[in-house]
């Protein structure tokens, strides 16, 4: 019976991971103009790292169990420099360091995460439909 619902577990793990990815993308977009953080300096773009989740079966073999978020890493790319000598965070030459967040890239990543979430949701709905059909529910 465990194998029957494995597809739901895998799809749910994908939905959870993509929701987390959307949260990080939202954080990047919200801070796209933040020039000063508690750590000092401008906000640095963050990305999510996924990894396959392996489950051990009763016989000791490892089976694919979905996906999981392993870490959030900061993008090491350089900050955007904008000449604005009147800005309070301007350096001695009048340049302000802005976050390395590219709004267009974040929007593309957001659409990608949204589509992946929707695909996993479609898998859940298809599995539910097949289970209901096999059990004769809803006739």
Phi and psi in degrees as GROMACS dihedral restraints (atoms count N, CA, C in turn):
[ dihedral_restraints ]
;  ai    aj    ak    al  type     phi  dphi    fc
    3     4     5     6     1   -60.9    20    10
    4     5     6     7     1   -41.0    20    10
    6     7     8     9     1   -65.4    20    10
    7     8     9    10     1   -26.3    20    10
    9    10    11    12     1   -63.1    20    10
   10    11    12    13     1   -37.1    20    10
   12    13    14    15     1  -102.2    20    10
   13    14    15    16     1     6.2    20    10
   15    16    17    18     1   -60.7    20    10
   16    17    18    19     1   -38.0    20    10
   18    19    20    21     1   -61.6    20    10
   19    20    21    22     1   -35.8    20    10
   21    22    23    24     1   -67.2    20    10
   22    23    24    25     1   -40.1    20    10
   24    25    26    27     1   -63.5    20    10
   25    26    27    28     1   -42.4    20    10
   27    28    29    30     1   -65.9    20    10
   28    29    30    31     1   -46.6    20    10
   30    31    32    33     1   -64.3    20    10
   31    32    33    34     1   -39.3    20    10
   33    34    35    36     1   -65.0    20    10
   34    35    36    37     1   -36.8    20    10
   36    37    38    39     1   -65.7    20    10
   37    38    39    40     1   -37.0    20    10
   39    40    41    42     1   -66.4    20    10
   40    41    42    43     1   -40.1    20    10
   42    43    44    45     1   -65.3    20    10
   43    44    45    46     1   -41.3    20    10
   45    46    47    48     1   -63.9    20    10
   46    47    48    49     1   -44.1    20    10
   48    49    50    51     1   -64.3    20    10
   49    50    51    52     1   -43.1    20    10
   51    52    53    54     1   -69.7    20    10
   52    53    54    55     1   -34.4    20    10
   54    55    56    57     1   -63.2    20    10
   55    56    57    58     1   -41.5    20    10
   57    58    59    60     1   -63.5    20    10
   58    59    60    61     1   -41.8    20    10
   60    61    62    63     1   -60.8    20    10
   61    62    63    64     1   -40.6    20    10
   63    64    65    66     1   -64.0    20    10
   64    65    66    67     1   -36.6    20    10
   66    67    68    69     1   -62.2    20    10
   67    68    69    70     1   -42.5    20    10
   69    70    71    72     1   -68.5    20    10
   70    71    72    73     1   -40.3    20    10
   72    73    74    75     1   -61.9    20    10
   73    74    75    76     1   -41.8    20    10
   75    76    77    78     1   -61.4    20    10
   76    77    78    79     1   -40.3    20    10
   78    79    80    81     1   -63.2    20    10
   79    80    81    82     1   -42.1    20    10
   81    82    83    84     1   -60.5    20    10
   82    83    84    85     1   -45.7    20    10
   84    85    86    87     1   -65.7    20    10
   85    86    87    88     1   -39.9    20    10
   87    88    89    90     1   -65.5    20    10
   88    89    90    91     1   -27.3    20    10
   90    91    92    93     1  -106.2    20    10
   91    92    93    94     1    18.9    20    10
   93    94    95    96     1   -65.8    20    10
   94    95    96    97     1   -15.2    20    10
   96    97    98    99     1  -120.8    20    10
   97    98    99   100     1    15.4    20    10
   99   100   101   102     1   -80.3    20    10
  100   101   102   103     1   110.6    20    10
  102   103   104   105     1   -94.4    20    10
  103   104   105   106     1    -9.7    20    10
  105   106   107   108     1  -141.0    20    10
  106   107   108   109     1   124.1    20    10
  108   109   110   111     1  -118.3    20    10
  109   110   111   112     1   172.5    20    10
  111   112   113   114     1   -63.4    20    10
  112   113   114   115     1   -31.4    20    10
  114   115   116   117     1   -76.2    20    10
  115   116   117   118     1   -13.8    20    10
  117   118   119   120     1    97.5    20    10
  118   119   120   121     1   139.2    20    10
  120   121   122   123     1    81.1    20    10
  121   122   123   124     1  -179.9    20    10
  123   124   125   126     1   -72.4    20    10
  124   125   126   127     1   163.6    20    10
  126   127   128   129     1   -63.3    20    10
  127   128   129   130     1   143.2    20    10
  129   130   131   132     1  -112.0    20    10
  130   131   132   133     1   130.1    20    10
  132   133   134   135     1   -54.6    20    10
  133   134   135   136     1   141.2    20    10
  135   136   137   138     1  -116.2    20    10
  136   137   138   139     1   147.5    20    10
  138   139   140   141     1  -130.3    20    10
  139   140   141   142     1   156.3    20    10
  141   142   143   144     1  -103.0    20    10
  142   143   144   145     1   136.5    20    10
  144   145   146   147     1  -107.4    20    10
  145   146   147   148     1   125.3    20    10
  147   148   149   150     1  -101.9    20    10
  148   149   150   151     1   157.6    20    10
  150   151   152   153     1  -147.6    20    10
  151   152   153   154     1   148.4    20    10
  153   154   155   156     1   -66.9    20    10
  154   155   156   157     1   144.0    20    10
  156   157   158   159     1  -100.5    20    10
  157   158   159   160     1   122.6    20    10
  159   160   161   162     1  -104.3    20    10
  160   161   162   163     1   137.5    20    10
  162   163   164   165     1  -114.7    20    10
  163   164   165   166     1   142.4    20    10
  165   166   167   168     1   -87.3    20    10
  166   167   168   169     1   132.6    20    10
  168   169   170   171     1   -88.0    20    10
  169   170   171   172     1   176.2    20    10
  171   172   173   174     1   -64.4    20    10
  172   173   174   175     1   -25.7    20    10
  174   175   176   177     1   -91.1    20    10
  175   176   177   178     1     5.3    20    10
  177   178   179   180     1    93.3    20    10
  178   179   180   181     1    -7.7    20    10
  180   181   182   183     1   -80.1    20    10
  181   182   183   184     1   158.7    20    10
  183   184   185   186     1   -99.9    20    10
  184   185   186   187     1   134.2    20    10
  186   187   188   189     1  -119.2    20    10
  187   188   189   190     1   148.9    20    10
  189   190   191   192     1   -64.7    20    10
  190   191   192   193     1   131.1    20    10
  192   193   194   195     1  -124.2    20    10
  193   194   195   196     1    17.7    20    10
  195   196   197   198     1   114.2    20    10
  196   197   198   199     1  -145.0    20    10
  198   199   200   201     1  -136.3    20    10
  199   200   201   202     1   153.2    20    10
  201   202   203   204     1  -142.6    20    10
  202   203   204   205     1   156.0    20    10
  204   205   206   207     1   -84.6    20    10
  205   206   207   208     1   123.9    20    10
  207   208   209   210     1   -98.3    20    10
  208   209   210   211     1   -31.5    20    10
  210   211   212   213     1  -166.7    20    10
  211   212   213   214     1   166.0    20    10
  213   214   215   216     1  -117.3    20    10
  214   215   216   217     1   124.8    20    10
  216   217   218   219     1  -117.5    20    10
  217   218   219   220     1   151.6    20    10
  219   220   221   222     1   -88.9    20    10
  220   221   222   223     1   138.7    20    10
  222   223   224   225     1   -73.6    20    10
  223   224   225   226     1   122.0    20    10
  225   226   227   228     1   -81.4    20    10
  226   227   228   229     1     1.4    20    10
  228   229   230   231     1   -61.6    20    10
  229   230   231   232     1   155.1    20    10
  231   232   233   234     1   -67.4    20    10
  232   233   234   235     1   156.7    20    10
  234   235   236   237     1   -73.9    20    10
  235   236   237   238     1   160.2    20    10
  237   238   239   240     1   -83.1    20    10
  238   239   240   241     1   127.5    20    10
  240   241   242   243     1  -101.2    20    10
  241   242   243   244     1   128.6    20    10
  243   244   245   246     1  -127.7    20    10
  244   245   246   247     1   132.1    20    10
  246   247   248   249     1   -78.4    20    10
  247   248   249   250     1   114.3    20    10
  249   250   251   252     1  -155.9    20    10
  250   251   252   253     1    81.3    20    10
  252   253   254   255     1   -63.4    20    10
  253   254   255   256     1   -17.3    20    10
  255   256   257   258     1   -88.2    20    10
  256   257   258   259     1    -7.0    20    10
  258   259   260   261     1   -72.3    20    10
  259   260   261   262     1   140.0    20    10
  261   262   263   264     1   -64.0    20    10
  262   263   264   265     1   -20.5    20    10
  264   265   266   267     1  -101.0    20    10
  265   266   267   268     1    14.0    20    10
  267   268   269   270     1   -69.9    20    10
  268   269   270   271     1   144.9    20    10
  270   271   272   273     1   -83.0    20    10
  271   272   273   274     1  -172.9    20    10
  273   274   275   276     1   -61.0    20    10
  274   275   276   277     1   -30.2    20    10
  276   277   278   279     1   -87.7    20    10
  277   278   279   280     1    -2.2    20    10
  279   280   281   282     1    93.1    20    10
  280   281   282   283     1     9.0    20    10
  282   283   284   285     1   -94.8    20    10
  283   284   285   286     1   140.5    20    10
  285   286   287   288     1  -109.7    20    10
  286   287   288   289     1   131.3    20    10
  288   289   290   291     1   -86.1    20    10
  289   290   291   292     1   119.3    20    10
  291   292   293   294     1  -104.3    20    10
  292   293   294   295     1   158.1    20    10
  294   295   296   297     1   -55.2    20    10
  295   296   297   298     1   155.3    20    10
  297   298   299   300     1   -85.6    20    10
  298   299   300   301     1    34.4    20    10
  300   301   302   303     1   -94.5    20    10
  301   302   303   304     1   122.6    20    10
  303   304   305   306     1  -101.7    20    10
  304   305   306   307     1   111.5    20    10
  306   307   308   309     1   -58.9    20    10
  307   308   309   310     1   -39.7    20    10
  309   310   311   312     1   -61.9    20    10
  310   311   312   313     1   -45.1    20    10
  312   313   314   315     1   -62.0    20    10
  313   314   315   316     1   -40.6    20    10
  315   316   317   318     1   -64.4    20    10
  316   317   318   319     1   -38.3    20    10
  318   319   320   321     1   -66.6    20    10
  319   320   321   322     1   -39.6    20    10
  321   322   323   324     1   -64.1    20    10
  322   323   324   325     1   -43.7    20    10
  324   325   326   327     1   -62.7    20    10
  325   326   327   328     1   -36.9    20    10
  327   328   329   330     1   -65.3    20    10
  328   329   330   331     1   -42.8    20    10
  330   331   332   333     1   -64.0    20    10
  331   332   333   334     1   -41.6    20    10
  333   334   335   336     1   -61.6    20    10
  334   335   336   337     1   -45.1    20    10
  336   337   338   339     1   -65.8    20    10
  337   338   339   340     1   -39.3    20    10
  339   340   341   342     1   -63.6    20    10
  340   341   342   343     1   -43.4    20    10
  342   343   344   345     1   -65.0    20    10
  343   344   345   346     1   -41.0    20    10
  345   346   347   348     1   -64.0    20    10
  346   347   348   349     1   -39.9    20    10
  348   349   350   351     1   -61.9    20    10
  349   350   351   352     1   -45.6    20    10
  351   352   353   354     1   -62.2    20    10
  352   353   354   355     1   -38.3    20    10
  354   355   356   357     1   -64.7    20    10
  355   356   357   358     1   -41.6    20    10
  357   358   359   360     1   -65.4    20    10
  358   359   360   361     1   -37.9    20    10
  360   361   362   363     1   -64.3    20    10
  361   362   363   364     1   -37.4    20    10
  363   364   365   366     1   -65.5    20    10
  364   365   366   367     1   -36.9    20    10
  366   367   368   369     1   -62.9    20    10
  367   368   369   370     1   -43.2    20    10
  369   370   371   372     1   -61.4    20    10
  370   371   372   373     1   -46.1    20    10
  372   373   374   375     1   -64.7    20    10
  373   374   375   376     1   -39.2    20    10
  375   376   377   378     1   -65.6    20    10
  376   377   378   379     1   -42.7    20    10
  378   379   380   381     1   -63.5    20    10
  379   380   381   382     1   -42.4    20    10
  381   382   383   384     1   -61.7    20    10
  382   383   384   385     1   -41.2    20    10
  384   385   386   387     1   -63.9    20    10
  385   386   387   388     1   -42.3    20    10
  387   388   389   390     1   -66.3    20    10
  388   389   390   391     1   -40.9    20    10
  390   391   392   393     1   -63.8    20    10
  391   392   393   394     1   -43.9    20    10
  393   394   395   396     1   -63.4    20    10
  394   395   396   397     1   -40.3    20    10
  396   397   398   399     1   -65.2    20    10
  397   398   399   400     1   -42.6    20    10
  399   400   401   402     1   -66.4    20    10
  400   401   402   403     1   -32.6    20    10
  402   403   404   405     1   -87.4    20    10
  403   404   405   406     1    -6.6    20    10
  405   406   407   408     1    77.0    20    10
  406   407   408   409     1    20.8    20    10
  408   409   410   411     1   -86.8    20    10
  409   410   411   412     1   140.0    20    10
  411   412   413   414     1    87.9    20    10
  412   413   414   415     1    15.3    20    10
